[in-house]
Amino acid sequence: MHRSLPMTCRLQGIDPLNSARRQTITQDLENTLLTTKEAADYIDFEPGTLAVWRSVKRYPLRFIRIGRSIRYRKSDLDEFLKRREFMAE
């Protein structure tokens, strides 16, 4: 701990920057760009399946096209999976 921290933080052993760092790391992971293969591995499908979904617009799965490269945000994949989550009745 740094001596420049407020006394209450030093006494309680709290690092006020720690939660800010944790939030930044979490945001960075959510915004991580994945290749088609990495995205397919992440959601347990084949890369060709994602390619078909893109071309026929089967599902509203967001992707980023940069030239000929395709990338997916991890947060978009998580949202896609969450929208397809159901409970048995």
Secondary structure, DSSP 4 states (H G I P E B T S, - for coil): --TTS-HHHHHHT--HHHHHHHHHHHHHHHT-EE-HHHHHHHHT--HHHHHHHHHHT-S----EEETTEEEEEHHHHHHHHHHT-----
